[in-house]
Amino acid sequence: MTIIRVAASTSNLGPGFDAHGLALNLHLTVEVKPASDAIGSMTFEGEGAAELQAASEDNLILRAMRTAAQREGIDPRPARLRVRNKIPLARGLGSSGAAIVAGLSLFEVLSGERLGADKLLDYATEIEGHSDNVSASILGSFVTSCVTERGRVLATRIEWPAEVAAIAVIPNVKVRTEDSRRAVPETVSRDDAVFNIQRASLLVGALTTRRFDLIREAMRDRLHQPYRARLAPGLEDALRLNEELDSPGLLGVALSGSGPTVVALAVDDFDQIGNAISQCFRSHGVDCIYRVLDVERGGRVIRRLRGLDDKEEG
């Protein structure tokens, strides 16, 4: 049996629209067992299991695997799949990106071919449409990425400060990525573009030099958060806490991916921060939960179980 494990992610991360991704220790796991016939046995457990099972023949895991198979000209071997998912669906925590990376990894397992980091990034970004989530799930930690004019993905992994955790506040409402994308204007002013370039650069510098006092300002955004904040009740109030919440342990607050989850970076006061953000949603009648998550430092994992011998691959 082979186990594929892929981490969730928060992306955009303040001003880093389609550029900054951070891997989180919530995982999508796929157990792969050889089969004598075509893939017909695929079961789901955990978050969104019923929804995923209903669409099992056309889910992102299989679609990504088939894309790689077509591009590489290789037919994967048949297998039985057991999917265990801990990543909430359509909440801005990279569930689709994790599924795509799992599918590409499944192709590697069933074909015996390694795609390599470049192809993994390129194929995953082509399927997902943007590189920030998938690059974090592939490489782990904090990743900055871009897509060249020729469609190639360039990504660099930055070691995340160990004491900084992510508090994910997850409201019980879904926002489709397509709707969230449509909310963002196609053009922005030069002032807003400069505003974000400055803060996206400042965020990378603050993290690498451990200037945590700069992160609140570095998490401010004018490109997507003001427009997406209207997509869920309480979201505008929650994002204002980046400026308004008085907590020594708080470093910054931002929308997670396309939302509606809100992520706070913090070194302390985790419950106070999580409850304060949660109250913004609950005061609008939206139930929510929060989770304090460590950053997933490693990338996706492929683990082959051979009796007592285990082998892990990045």
N, C-alpha and C positions, 0 to 999 in steps of 0.2 A: 504494500500500500504506500501511496505517496500523499503527503499533506502539503497543500499550498496555503500560505497565510499572507494576507494583504491588509495593511493598516488603513483605517479611515484617515481623513484629512480635513483641515480647514484651509480655505484658500482665499485669495484676494487680500486677506490680512491687512485691513485698514486701507492704505493708499495703493497697495500692490495689486491693482486690478489685472487679472490674468497673468500675474507674474510671481507672486509669493505664495508658496504652499508649505504647510506644516503637517507632518504625519502625527497621528494621535493613536494611543493604545486602545482603540476599539478595532476589532478585526473581523474580516470575512475569511472563513476557512473552508477549503474544499478538500474533501477526502476522495482520493482517486484509486479505484481498484480495477484491475484488468477484467475484461468481459469477453465472452466468446462471440457475442453478437454486437450490433450497432448500439450506440448510446441511446438507451431507451429508459434506463433507470437513473432518474435524477430526483433527489428528494431535498427538501428545504426545512430548516429549523431556525427558530429565532425571529428576529425583526422582519416583518413583512412576509412571513413564510407562506401564508395562504395566497397572497397576491403574486408572489414569485412562482409558486407551484402552478397557478392558473395559466401563467405565461411561460411555462418552462421550455417550450419548444422554440421560443424566440427571445429568450432572455439575453442580457448583455454578455454573460459568460460564454455562452455558445456562439453568439455572433462574433465576439472578439476572436475566439478560437478559429472559427471558420474564415474570418478575414485573413489571419496569419497563414492558415493552410492554403488559401488561394494565392496569396502573394508569394509564398515559398514553394508552391507546387508540390506539396507533400500531403498525403492523406493520413490523418492521425489514426492511431489504433483505437478500437472500441474500448469503452470503460463504463463502470458504474460510478456515479457521482453522488456524494452527500455534502450538501452545502449548509454550513452553519453561519448565520449572519448576526452580528451584534451591532451593525451600523444602521441607524434609523434611515428610512427611505425618504427622499424628497425633503430633507431638512437642512441641506447645506453642509453635510459632513462627508461628502465625497463617496456616497454609496455607489454611484454609477462608475466613477473612476476606479474604485476598488474592484468592481465586477469586471471591468475591462482588463485591468492588470491581471486579475485571476484567470480570465479567459486566455490571454496571451501566454501566461505561465502554463495553463493546461495544455496548450498546443505544444509547448516545449516538452512537457512530461510525456505526452502521447505520441510525439513524433521522434523523440530522442535528439532533437536539434536545439541548439542554444541560439536564441535570436541576438543576444548581445544588448548592451545598454542602449546603443543608438537606435536600433530597430525597435526595441521595446518602447522607447520614448516617442519615436515617430509614429508607429502604428497606434499606440494608445491615444496620442494627441489627435490623430486623424479621426479616430472613432468618437472621441469625447468632444472634440471641437475646441479645446483649450488645454494648455499644458500644465497649469499649476497644480491641480489635484493629482493627476496621474504621475507627475514627476516626483511629488512627495511620497506617494504610495510605493513607487519603484525604488527610490533612493533612500528614503527615511530622513528624519530630522527636518531642518528648515531648508527649503530649496527655492532658489530664484531661477526663473527660466524665461526663454523667449522662443518664438518661432520665426525662422528666417524667411525672407521673401521666396525662397525655394521650398519652403515647407519643412525644413529640418528643425529639430528641437535642440536648443543649447541649454544646458542646465548645470547649475553648480550647487553643491550641498555645503551648508554651513553648520558647524557643530552648535547645537542648541545649549544654552546655559542650563545646567542641571537643576538649579533651584527654581526655575520658572516653570510653573504648571499652567495648563489651560483649563478654564472653567467653561464648560459648554452648557448653556441654558437652552433647552430644547422645548419650544412650545408645541402644543398638540394641534398643529395646523400645518398643512403641506403647502409649499410653494413650488410649482413646476419651474424647472430651469428655463424653459421657453418663455414663460410669462415674466420671469425675473429679467431675462435678457431684453425683452421688449420694453421694459420700464426704463432702461438706460438710453439716454439720447445718443444719436449717431455722431454728433459734433459737440464740442465743448469750447469754452473760451480759452484764450491763451493764458489768462490769469489762473484758471482752474487747472490747466495742464501743468503749469509751473508749480502750483501749489502741491500737486500730487507727486511730481518728479522730486521735489525737494524732500518731501516726507518719506517717500519710498526709499530714497537714498539714506535719509537719516535713520530709518528703522534698521537697515542693514548695518550701518555704522554703530548704532547704539547697542545692538545685540553682540556684535563681534568685539566691541571694546568694553562691554559690560556697563555702559552708561544707561542704567535702567531709568534714571530720572528723566531721560529724553523720550521715553517710549510713548507717554500719553500724547504728546504733541505729534510724534511720528505716526501715530495710529489714526490721525484725522484724515478725512477723505472728502473730495468733492465730485468724484467721477461717477460713483454708483450708489453709495449708501443713502444720500438724500432722496434718491428716486425710489429705491427699493424699500425704504423705511415705511412706505405707505402700503405695502402689500400685506401686512399682518397687523392686527390690533395690538397696540402696546409696543411695537417695534421702535417707533420714534422715541418714545420715553426711554426705552432701554439703551439706545445708542447715545442719548444725551448724557448718560452716566459717565461716559468717558471724560467729560468736563466737570460733572456735578458731584459724583460720588466721592465722599471724603473717607478714604480708607488707605492707611499707610502701606498695606500689602498690595494694592492695585497698581498695575503698570499701565493698563490700557484696555479699552473695550472696542469691539468691532463686530460687524456682521460676519458670519461664517459662510463662506462661499456665496451662493445666491440667496441664502436665508431659508427659513426665518430664524434659524439658530443664531444666538449671539454668543461670541466667545470673548472671555476676559483673560488676559495674561496677568498672573499674580504670583507673588512670592509668599504670601501669608493672607490671613483673613478670608480663607476660601469660602466658608459657609456664609459669612456676612455678605460677601460679594455675590455669591450665588443666589441668596435669598433676596437681595436688593433688586437684582435683575429680574428674577422670577416674579416679584411683586408688580413690576411694570406690566407684565402680561396678565397676571391674575386680576389686576384692577380693571382690566378690559374684558373680563370674563373668559380668558383663555387659560386653560390649565397647562402646566409645564413641569418639567423636571430639570434638575441640573446635575452634572457629573463633573468631578474634578479628575482631569486626565493628565497623565504624564505624556511627554512627547515620545513617540516611537523612534528610537535612534537608528535602528536597522531598517533596511529596505524590505521588500517582499522576500519571503522565505519559501523555498521548496525543500521539503524534508522527506527523504526516502527511508521507509522503515523496512529493514531486511533482517528479520529475526531480532537478534540482540544488537545488530549494527545499525546505527543511525548515521545518515549523511545529510548535511544541510548545505544548500547552495543559496547565494544571494541573487 
